[in-house]
Amino acid sequence: MTKEVIRQEDVVIRFAGDSGDGMQITGGQFSDSTAKVGNDLATFPDYPSEIRAPAGTRAGVSGFQIHFSASDIYTPGDAPDVLVAMNPAALIVNYKDLKQGGTIIANTGSFTERDLAKAKLDSNPLEDGTLDGYRVVPVDINQRVLEILKDSELSKKAILRCKNFYTLGMMYWLYSRPLESTITWLDSKFASKPEIADANKKALQAGFNLAETLELFQGRFRVDACRDLEPGTYRNIIGNEAIAVGLATGAELAGLKPLLGSYPITPATDILQYLSAMKNFDVVTLQMEDEIAGICSAIGGSYAGRLGITTTSGPGMALKTEALGLAVITELPLVIVNVQRAGPSTGLPTKVEQSDLLQSIFGRNGEAPIPVIACATPGDAFECTVEACRIAVEFMTPVILLSDNYIANGTEPWKLPIIEDLPKINTYIAKEGEEYLPYKRDERLVRKWAAPGVKGLEHRIGGLEKDERGGVSHDPENHELMSHLREDKIMGIRETIPTPQPTGDENSKLLIISWGSPYGAIRSATEQMNLEGSNITHLHLRHLWPMPHGLQEIFEKYDRIVIPEMNLGQLRKVLTMCYPSIKFESYTKIQGKPFTAYQLKARFAEILEEM
Amino acid sequence: MSDLNVLKPKDLKSDQEVRWCPGCGDYAILNSVQKTLAGMGIPKENMVMVSGIGCSSRFPYYMDTYGFHSIHGRANAIATGVKSANPDLSVWIITGDGDGLSIGGNHMIHSLRRNVDLKIILFNNRIYGLTKGQYSPTTPIGTRTKTSPVGSVDRPFNPIQLALGAGASFVARTIDTKPKHMASVLEAAAAHKGSAFVEVLQNCVIFNDGAWDQWTSKANRDENTVELVDGQPMIYGKDKDKGISFDSCHANTVSADEASVWTLEHNSPVPAFVASQLDHMPGLPIPIGVMRANDEPVYDEDVHAQIAQEIEKNGKGTLKDIIYAGDTWVVK
């Protein structure tokens, strides 16, 4: 029987289950197959901070959302069209986010009395009217998998672990995706355990067949390859990996070898892991004893002539503060990556927030200016990382690169740069035979770098104030001079960064400013509203310290300027300080969850109404 | 021959005026380090002195080598980065009982555990000098200082035992008033591959004068210290008539002809630990000399060996390899 194929422009699916159900793998596989079909896509995982919270409870629910489309998209989507719920807890935590009339595929095999009790439910939501208004597709996935694999020698527990691939098979049929890339992945992932690879492959195929054979779905869907992707070679990239690749690239473009000193912390750990696997790229990775040792070993690495890097998240950033000051006064290149999470203190370690901006710009003792750059999307993270390396090396300074948990674990198709087109990064390294004064500066106020091992350039640096010759100096005038020179050097970086270009037309009176990951939702919201007849301008800031030239002139054109941020208005405070004649308004959200385009549109519409 | 062999101690003196208090034990250590390093055949440009904060940590400014005067307690972490970035360098850490054992205690034990090829000289004067006289993690119980006006109730570390417990592959002790002994210990440390931990009993003339006199003054040291020499019996006393014998994990004083032979020929830290227990046995001499020297895998060498092995196995990575990695597809 041939079923109807319905063409759709874009689809949002959320996979939700217990944190042991393999939802992240399911989502990842669906993303890879979707990228192969040529859709534009964006993904976002949502998982608890406990590795295995008590099974079946609401606290243990792990989710993965994917948005894929035949046109350009910028976010993992607002409300899912389809929710796959592997148990009652996953259903009850997620169903309210679904679109009106959306589809719920529920694994009824995990809706026993016991399962309901674990999710603190008195009655079965599949039967008690909770889901009125949604299309519910009940499938006893547990039973199906046990039947398919009844001849397998695997234990019952191991067989039930295949249920995520059964589910994936169903979804592949429903959205017309090929199975091949997942089959290849299973063969390589379980190369040493072929019986597990085989069981999962059987489950995948069986799920696909079930969806095709049974009358579970009215029809299947198709989302065409994206029309808007520019020609080129693409890969699906996750934010943390983009930063790791960017760090290796930045070092290479400067002709340097990287040295990463780090300490594991969610959600930044992956960057350390990715770089640790790049040993044949001559990357030194040191997993140090704590956050302080992480940055200090990186500073030592920079002093000795490598590109020092450290990676962390908010609480770790706080610990590194004193060493940041050391990197400022010794004027050594250093890239500090802060993958922000919700704070203060331990906060919500697996949830997103962008509340470390003020800490990044100001959070040190003394006058200690550090450039700050923020990335917007996983693909943008690569460019921002290379830019952070450029500023660090060309200006002999620590640079803070801000990412966040949303970018770190989100994916999107990344158009790969042409290697030969990547601009080289200049180094300013003293050579044997020249007279070397450690704090002698060029016209950009940048000092030269002299790593140990070069004859005749022996010198001392350190945390005490120095004069030009590198001698300790307590001279009041010298300290004032050096403080100004360090400040002016950082402000001089503005000469090398472009003025960001706002979208929108001349007549727009409302400017929306983004920084960091809200970029995607803000771009979606403003583009959609403009298509619907509104006139809103969007300006994205990548360089947050120092601010690029030309912003005052841009700001002056608008009646109202609104900054949506996942904090209590940190960029607004900075802009108000830097541009005192301009009035900036905040629209903040601090729930550990990203903005949706939907909520932004509603707010922007209110503002337009008021204007 | 190259000019390496003609390096003189004065070649390692910087143009900076040395600003320790007159009579400070640090002067003797500076002279000894300059003498030792000049004679090691290490090119001057490969020497790096790294320090934290404290009186001792001004040391790098007085050496005409590469130097990094860093922040309090962090010298070991910074030096680990320096040595891992370039294993050809001879990296020395200058620290004190506060810098290295209190605020920097974590970095100290972890760099010893990893066996990074760093030469660590810990100036132990049992007091915070630069902040003008507060008790440190090596100050004995009952000591009156500015923050313990009726006597310290803080139980101190034994630095030798801390280093041994952290797995240090080389542990030694010397005293600021015995320059020849200090030179021999520093030479042994410099020759060791891996972390070398050297405790120097050092006098602070201003805030803790005479703290070590019982062991280090000319009048007392022969009776109250025992020099451990590899392959030699442990003999001490003005007349070399007394000895130390080890008897099932206890150290006892005996006559010189009954003294046990001290040997470094084992990979166990136990003998060194037994010897260091002498510190806690009133009436017995404290040990000085090389207490442990064992060949163990060296961290920075292994870091680079893995890199070399991966390059050998997979070829040197290029930008193309890391950017065009994984599943790619082409949009036309």
HADDOCK unambig.tbl for C-alpha pairs under 7 A between the chains (distance, minus, plus):
assign (segid A and resid 36 and name CA) (segid B and resid 329 and name CA) 6.82 0.50 0.50
assign (segid A and resid 230 and name CA) (segid B and resid 331 and name CA) 6.99 0.50 0.50
assign (segid A and resid 231 and name CA) (segid B and resid 331 and name CA) 4.74 0.50 0.50
assign (segid A and resid 231 and name CA) (segid B and resid 332 and name CA) 4.74 0.50 0.50
assign (segid A and resid 232 and name CA) (segid B and resid 330 and name CA) 5.63 0.50 0.50
assign (segid A and resid 232 and name CA) (segid B and resid 331 and name CA) 5.30 0.50 0.50
assign (segid A and resid 232 and name CA) (segid B and resid 332 and name CA) 6.59 0.50 0.50
assign (segid A and resid 233 and name CA) (segid B and resid 328 and name CA) 6.56 0.50 0.50
assign (segid A and resid 233 and name CA) (segid B and resid 329 and name CA) 5.60 0.50 0.50
assign (segid A and resid 233 and name CA) (segid B and resid 330 and name CA) 4.35 0.50 0.50
assign (segid A and resid 233 and name CA) (segid B and resid 331 and name CA) 6.28 0.50 0.50
assign (segid A and resid 234 and name CA) (segid B and resid 328 and name CA) 5.35 0.50 0.50
assign (segid A and resid 234 and name CA) (segid B and resid 329 and name CA) 5.28 0.50 0.50
assign (segid A and resid 234 and name CA) (segid B and resid 330 and name CA) 6.06 0.50 0.50
assign (segid A and resid 235 and name CA) (segid B and resid 327 and name CA) 6.11 0.50 0.50
assign (segid A and resid 235 and name CA) (segid B and resid 328 and name CA) 4.51 0.50 0.50
assign (segid A and resid 235 and name CA) (segid B and resid 329 and name CA) 6.45 0.50 0.50
assign (segid A and resid 245 and name CA) (segid B and resid 322 and name CA) 6.51 0.50 0.50
assign (segid A and resid 245 and name CA) (segid B and resid 323 and name CA) 6.67 0.50 0.50
assign (segid A and resid 249 and name CA) (segid B and resid 319 and name CA) 6.44 0.50 0.50
assign (segid A and resid 259 and name CA) (segid B and resid 85 and name CA) 6.87 0.50 0.50
assign (segid A and resid 279 and name CA) (segid B and resid 307 and name CA) 5.07 0.50 0.50
assign (segid A and resid 279 and name CA) (segid B and resid 310 and name CA) 6.15 0.50 0.50
assign (segid A and resid 280 and name CA) (segid B and resid 307 and name CA) 5.82 0.50 0.50
assign (segid A and resid 280 and name CA) (segid B and resid 310 and name CA) 4.93 0.50 0.50
assign (segid A and resid 280 and name CA) (segid B and resid 311 and name CA) 4.34 0.50 0.50
assign (segid A and resid 280 and name CA) (segid B and resid 314 and name CA) 6.71 0.50 0.50
assign (segid A and resid 280 and name CA) (segid B and resid 315 and name CA) 6.73 0.50 0.50
assign (segid A and resid 280 and name CA) (segid B and resid 316 and name CA) 5.35 0.50 0.50
assign (segid A and resid 280 and name CA) (segid B and resid 317 and name CA) 5.41 0.50 0.50
assign (segid A and resid 281 and name CA) (segid B and resid 316 and name CA) 5.95 0.50 0.50
assign (segid A and resid 281 and name CA) (segid B and resid 317 and name CA) 4.54 0.50 0.50
assign (segid A and resid 281 and name CA) (segid B and resid 318 and name CA) 6.92 0.50 0.50
assign (segid A and resid 282 and name CA) (segid B and resid 307 and name CA) 6.03 0.50 0.50
assign (segid A and resid 289 and name CA) (segid B and resid 110 and name CA) 6.67 0.50 0.50
assign (segid A and resid 293 and name CA) (segid B and resid 77 and name CA) 5.03 0.50 0.50
assign (segid A and resid 296 and name CA) (segid B and resid 74 and name CA) 6.87 0.50 0.50
assign (segid A and resid 296 and name CA) (segid B and resid 77 and name CA) 5.53 0.50 0.50
assign (segid A and resid 296 and name CA) (segid B and resid 78 and name CA) 4.78 0.50 0.50
assign (segid A and resid 297 and name CA) (segid B and resid 77 and name CA) 5.10 0.50 0.50
assign (segid A and resid 297 and name CA) (segid B and resid 78 and name CA) 4.48 0.50 0.50
assign (segid A and resid 297 and name CA) (segid B and resid 79 and name CA) 6.96 0.50 0.50
assign (segid A and resid 297 and name CA) (segid B and resid 80 and name CA) 5.88 0.50 0.50
assign (segid A and resid 297 and name CA) (segid B and resid 81 and name CA) 3.91 0.50 0.50
assign (segid A and resid 298 and name CA) (segid B and resid 81 and name CA) 5.89 0.50 0.50
assign (segid A and resid 299 and name CA) (segid B and resid 78 and name CA) 6.42 0.50 0.50
assign (segid A and resid 300 and name CA) (segid B and resid 78 and name CA) 4.41 0.50 0.50
assign (segid A and resid 300 and name CA) (segid B and resid 79 and name CA) 5.99 0.50 0.50
assign (segid A and resid 300 and name CA) (segid B and resid 81 and name CA) 4.38 0.50 0.50
assign (segid A and resid 300 and name CA) (segid B and resid 82 and name CA) 4.49 0.50 0.50
assign (segid A and resid 301 and name CA) (segid B and resid 81 and name CA) 4.51 0.50 0.50
assign (segid A and resid 301 and name CA) (segid B and resid 82 and name CA) 4.86 0.50 0.50
assign (segid A and resid 301 and name CA) (segid B and resid 85 and name CA) 5.16 0.50 0.50
assign (segid A and resid 303 and name CA) (segid B and resid 82 and name CA) 6.79 0.50 0.50
assign (segid A and resid 304 and name CA) (segid B and resid 82 and name CA) 5.25 0.50 0.50
assign (segid A and resid 304 and name CA) (segid B and resid 85 and name CA) 6.08 0.50 0.50
assign (segid A and resid 304 and name CA) (segid B and resid 86 and name CA) 6.60 0.50 0.50
assign (segid A and resid 306 and name CA) (segid B and resid 85 and name CA) 6.33 0.50 0.50
assign (segid A and resid 416 and name CA) (segid B and resid 323 and name CA) 6.92 0.50 0.50
assign (segid A and resid 419 and name CA) (segid B and resid 320 and name CA) 6.85 0.50 0.50
assign (segid A and resid 452 and name CA) (segid B and resid 45 and name CA) 6.18 0.50 0.50
assign (segid A and resid 452 and name CA) (segid B and resid 46 and name CA) 6.10 0.50 0.50
assign (segid A and resid 452 and name CA) (segid B and resid 66 and name CA) 5.99 0.50 0.50
assign (segid A and resid 453 and name CA) (segid B and resid 45 and name CA) 4.89 0.50 0.50
assign (segid A and resid 453 and name CA) (segid B and resid 46 and name CA) 4.73 0.50 0.50
assign (segid A and resid 453 and name CA) (segid B and resid 89 and name CA) 6.98 0.50 0.50
assign (segid A and resid 454 and name CA) (segid B and resid 45 and name CA) 5.76 0.50 0.50
assign (segid A and resid 455 and name CA) (segid B and resid 45 and name CA) 5.08 0.50 0.50
assign (segid A and resid 458 and name CA) (segid B and resid 45 and name CA) 6.29 0.50 0.50
assign (segid A and resid 458 and name CA) (segid B and resid 64 and name CA) 6.60 0.50 0.50
assign (segid A and resid 458 and name CA) (segid B and resid 65 and name CA) 5.07 0.50 0.50
assign (segid A and resid 458 and name CA) (segid B and resid 66 and name CA) 4.68 0.50 0.50
assign (segid A and resid 459 and name CA) (segid B and resid 65 and name CA) 6.40 0.50 0.50
assign (segid A and resid 459 and name CA) (segid B and resid 66 and name CA) 5.03 0.50 0.50
assign (segid A and resid 459 and name CA) (segid B and resid 67 and name CA) 6.28 0.50 0.50
assign (segid A and resid 460 and name CA) (segid B and resid 60 and name CA) 6.95 0.50 0.50
assign (segid A and resid 460 and name CA) (segid B and resid 61 and name CA) 6.30 0.50 0.50
assign (segid A and resid 460 and name CA) (segid B and resid 66 and name CA) 5.78 0.50 0.50
assign (segid A and resid 460 and name CA) (segid B and resid 67 and name CA) 4.40 0.50 0.50
assign (segid A and resid 460 and name CA) (segid B and resid 68 and name CA) 5.67 0.50 0.50
assign (segid A and resid 461 and name CA) (segid B and resid 67 and name CA) 6.41 0.50 0.50
assign (segid A and resid 461 and name CA) (segid B and resid 68 and name CA) 5.13 0.50 0.50
assign (segid A and resid 461 and name CA) (segid B and resid 69 and name CA) 6.29 0.50 0.50
assign (segid A and resid 462 and name CA) (segid B and resid 68 and name CA) 5.29 0.50 0.50
assign (segid A and resid 462 and name CA) (segid B and resid 69 and name CA) 4.31 0.50 0.50
assign (segid A and resid 462 and name CA) (segid B and resid 70 and name CA) 5.11 0.50 0.50
assign (segid A and resid 463 and name CA) (segid B and resid 69 and name CA) 6.43 0.50 0.50
assign (segid A and resid 463 and name CA) (segid B and resid 70 and name CA) 5.55 0.50 0.50
assign (segid A and resid 463 and name CA) (segid B and resid 71 and name CA) 6.53 0.50 0.50
